[in-house]
Amino acid sequence: MPELLSDDAIKKKLDNLEGWERQDETITRTFEFGNFIESMEFVNKLVNPAETMNHHPDIEISYNTVTLSLTTHSEGGLTENDFELAGQINEIAG
């Protein structure tokens, strides 16, 4: 099972992770697209990495914006898995 990260470790990881912010025990990022179709295409691209890691973001879609939140629910906070998936999401987003 993944271990919870310390506040210092979380801060260091966020410093190297473009666009993500901490909100309590989650990290979040909002992506903006040209329209609803582009938003949905982006979300569909997240399925494979999330399934491969068995680690799934909370997703909010509002027309041309997609807000993602990551936390390790089983551990009650942030672990390495959250930052690994966030990095993959950033790569997908370009």
MIVEX-363912 format. One record per residue: chain; residue in three letters; z negated, y negated, x of N, C-alpha, C, CB in turn. Coordinates in steps of 0.1 Angstrom, whole numbers, always signed. Glycine has a CB too. Layout:
# residues N
   cadena   residuo    n_c3    n_c2    n_c1   ca_c3   ca_c2   ca_c1    c_c3    c_c2    c_c1   cb_c3   cb_c2   cb_c1
        A       ALA       Z       Y       X       Z       Y       X       Z       Y       X       Z       Y       X
...
***
This chain:
# residues 94
   cadena   residuo    n_c3    n_c2    n_c1   ca_c3   ca_c2   ca_c1    c_c3    c_c2    c_c1   cb_c3   cb_c2   cb_c1
        A       MET      +0     +12      +8      +0      +0      +0      +0     -12      +9     -12      +0     -10
        A       PRO      +7     -23      +5      +8     -35     +13      -6     -42     +12     +19     -44      +8
        A       GLU      -9     -49     +23     -21     -57     +24     -19     -71     +20     -27     -56     +38
        A       LEU     -29     -77     +14     -28     -91     +10     -28     -99     +23     -40     -95      +2
        A       LEU     -20    -110     +23     -19    -119     +34     -30    -130     +34      -5    -125     +35
        A       SER     -34    -134     +45     -44    -145     +46     -37    -158     +42     -51    -146     +60
        A       ASP     -45    -168     +39     -39    -182     +36     -31    -187     +48     -50    -192     +32
        A       ASP     -36    -185     +60     -29    -190     +72     -16    -182     +73     -38    -187     +84
        A       ALA     -16    -169     +71      -3    -161     +72      +7    -166     +62      -6    -146     +71
        A       ILE      +2    -168     +50     +11    -173     +39     +17    -187     +43      +3    -174     +26
        A       LYS      +9    -196     +48     +14    -209     +52     +25    -208     +62      +3    -218     +57
        A       LYS     +22    -199     +72     +32    -198     +83     +45    -192     +78     +27    -188     +94
        A       LYS     +44    -182     +69     +56    -176     +63     +64    -186     +55     +53    -164     +55
        A       LEU     +57    -194     +47     +63    -204     +39     +71    -215     +47     +53    -211     +29
        A       ASP     +65    -218     +59     +71    -228     +68     +85    -223     +72     +62    -230     +80
        A       ASN     +87    -210     +72    +100    -204     +77    +108    -199     +65     +97    -193     +87
        A       LEU    +105    -203     +53    +112    -198     +42    +117    -209     +33    +103    -188     +33
        A       GLU    +129    -213     +34    +134    -225     +28    +133    -224     +13    +149    -227     +32
        A       GLY    +128    -235      +7    +128    -237      -8    +117    -231     -16    +140    -232     -13
        A       TRP    +109    -222     -10     +98    -215     -17     +85    -223     -16     +97    -201     -12
        A       GLU     +77    -223     -26     +64    -229     -27     +54    -220     -32     +65    -242     -35
        A       ARG     +42    -222     -27     +31    -214     -32     +25    -220     -45     +20    -212     -22
        A       GLN     +23    -212     -55     +16    -215     -67      +5    -205     -70     +25    -217     -79
        A       ASP      -7    -208     -66     -18    -198     -67     -15    -185     -59     -21    -195     -82
        A       GLU     -13    -174     -66     -11    -161     -60      +4    -157     -60     -19    -150     -66
        A       THR     +13    -167     -62     +27    -164     -62     +34    -174     -53     +33    -165     -77
        A       ILE     +47    -170     -50     +56    -180     -44     +68    -181     -54     +61    -175     -30
        A       THR     +73    -193     -55     +83    -196     -65     +94    -205     -59     +77    -203     -77
        A       ARG    +106    -203     -64    +117    -212     -61    +126    -213     -73    +125    -206     -48
        A       THR    +132    -225     -75    +142    -227     -85    +155    -229     -79    +138    -239     -94
        A       PHE    +165    -222     -84    +179    -223     -80    +187    -230     -91    +185    -209     -76
        A       GLU    +196    -239     -88    +204    -245     -98    +219    -242     -95    +203    -261     -97
        A       PHE    +226    -239    -106    +240    -235    -106    +248    -244    -115    +241    -220    -110
        A       GLY    +261    -241    -115    +270    -250    -123    +270    -247    -138    +284    -248    -118
        A       ASN    +266    -235    -142    +266    -232    -156    +258    -219    -158    +280    -230    -161
        A       PHE    +257    -215    -170    +249    -203    -174    +255    -190    -168    +249    -201    -189
        A       ILE    +269    -189    -167    +275    -177    -162    +271    -175    -147    +291    -178    -163
        A       GLU    +271    -186    -139    +268    -186    -125    +253    -182    -124    +270    -199    -118
        A       SER    +245    -187    -133    +230    -183    -132    +229    -168    -134    +222    -190    -143
        A       MET    +236    -162    -144    +235    -148    -147    +241    -140    -136    +242    -145    -160
        A       GLU    +252    -144    -130    +258    -137    -118    +248    -136    -107    +271    -144    -114
        A       PHE    +241    -147    -104    +231    -147     -94    +220    -137     -97    +225    -161     -92
        A       VAL    +214    -138    -109    +204    -128    -113    +208    -114    -111    +199    -131    -127
        A       ASN    +221    -111    -115    +226     -97    -114    +226     -93     -99    +240     -96    -120
        A       LYS    +229    -102     -90    +229     -98     -76    +215     -95     -70    +235    -110     -68
        A       LEU    +204     -98     -78    +191     -95     -73    +186     -81     -77    +181    -105     -80
        A       VAL    +194     -75     -85    +190     -61     -90    +189     -51     -79    +199     -56    -101
        A       ASN    +199     -51     -71    +199     -40     -60    +188     -42     -50    +213     -41     -53
        A       PRO    +186     -54     -44    +175     -55     -34    +161     -53     -41    +175     -69     -28
        A       ALA    +159     -58     -53    +147     -56     -60    +144     -41     -63    +146     -64     -73
        A       GLU    +154     -34     -67    +153     -19     -70    +151     -12     -57    +165     -14     -77
        A       THR    +158     -15     -46    +157      -9     -33    +142     -10     -28    +167     -14     -23
        A       MET    +136     -22     -29    +123     -24     -25    +112     -20     -35    +121     -39     -21
        A       ASN    +117     -16     -47    +107     -14     -58     +97     -26     -59    +100      -1     -56
        A       HIS    +103     -38     -59     +95     -50     -59    +104     -60     -67     +92     -55     -44
        A       HIS     +99     -65     -78    +107     -72     -88    +102     -86     -90    +108     -64    -101
        A       PRO    +110     -96     -90    +106    -110     -93    +104    -112    -108    +116    -120     -87
        A       ASP     +96    -121    -111     +95    -127    -124    +106    -137    -125     +81    -133    -128
        A       ILE    +114    -136    -136    +127    -145    -137    +126    -153    -149    +139    -136    -136
        A       GLU    +129    -166    -148    +131    -175    -159    +144    -181    -158    +120    -186    -160
        A       ILE    +152    -180    -169    +166    -185    -169    +167    -196    -179    +177    -174    -171
        A       SER    +171    -208    -175    +174    -219    -185    +187    -225    -182    +162    -229    -184
        A       TYR    +197    -220    -189    +211    -225    -187    +216    -224    -173    +213    -239    -193
        A       ASN    +215    -235    -165    +220    -234    -152    +209    -234    -141    +229    -246    -149
        A       THR    +197    -231    -145    +186    -229    -135    +180    -216    -136    +176    -241    -137
        A       VAL    +176    -210    -125    +169    -198    -124    +157    -200    -115    +178    -186    -118
        A       THR    +145    -197    -121    +132    -199    -114    +127    -185    -112    +122    -207    -122
        A       LEU    +124    -182     -99    +119    -169     -95    +105    -170     -90    +128    -162     -84
        A       SER     +97    -161     -94     +83    -160     -89     +80    -146     -83     +72    -163    -100
        A       LEU     +74    -146     -72     +71    -133     -65     +56    -132     -63     +79    -132     -52
        A       THR     +51    -120     -65     +37    -117     -62     +36    -102     -62     +26    -123     -72
        A       THR     +27     -96     -55     +25     -82     -55     +14     -79     -65     +21     -76     -41
        A       HIS     +18     -76     -78      +9     -74     -89      -1     -63     -86     +17     -70    -101
        A       SER      +3     -52     -79      -7     -41     -77     -18     -45     -67      +1     -29     -71
        A       GLU     -15     -56     -59     -26     -60     -49     -32     -73     -54     -19     -62     -36
        A       GLY     -27     -80     -64     -33     -92     -70     -31    -104     -61     -48     -90     -71
        A       GLY     -20    -104     -54     -17    -116     -46      -4    -114     -37     -29    -119     -37
        A       LEU      -3    -122     -27      +9    -122     -18      +8    -112      -6     +11    -136     -13
        A       THR     +18    -104      -5     +19     -95      +6     +33     -97     +14     +18     -80      +1
        A       GLU     +35     -90     +24     +47     -91     +32     +59     -88     +23     +47     -81     +44
        A       ASN     +58     -79     +13     +69     -76      +4     +74     -88      -3     +64     -66      -6
        A       ASP     +66     -97      -7     +70    -109     -14     +79    -118      -5     +58    -117     -18
        A       PHE     +75    -119      +8     +83    -127     +17     +96    -121     +22     +74    -131     +29
        A       GLU     +95    -107     +23    +107    -100     +26    +118    -102     +15    +104     -85     +28
        A       LEU    +114    -100      +3    +123    -101      -8    +128    -116     -10    +117     -96     -22
        A       ALA    +119    -125      -8    +123    -140      -9    +134    -143      +2    +111    -149      -7
        A       GLY    +132    -137     +14    +142    -139     +24    +156    -133     +20    +138    -133     +37
        A       GLN    +155    -121     +14    +168    -115      +9    +174    -124      -2    +165    -101      +4
        A       ILE    +166    -129     -11    +171    -137     -22    +177    -150     -16    +159    -141     -31
        A       ASN    +171    -156      -6    +177    -168      +0    +191    -164      +6    +168    -173     +11
        A       GLU    +192    -153     +12    +205    -149     +18    +216    -147      +7    +204    -135     +25
        A       ILE    +212    -141      -4    +221    -139     -16    +225    -153     -21    +214    -131     -27
        A       ALA    +216    -162     -22    +219    -176     -28    +228    -184     -18    +206    -183     -30
        A       GLY    +228    -180      -6    +236    -187      +4    +230    -199      +9    +249    -191      -2
***
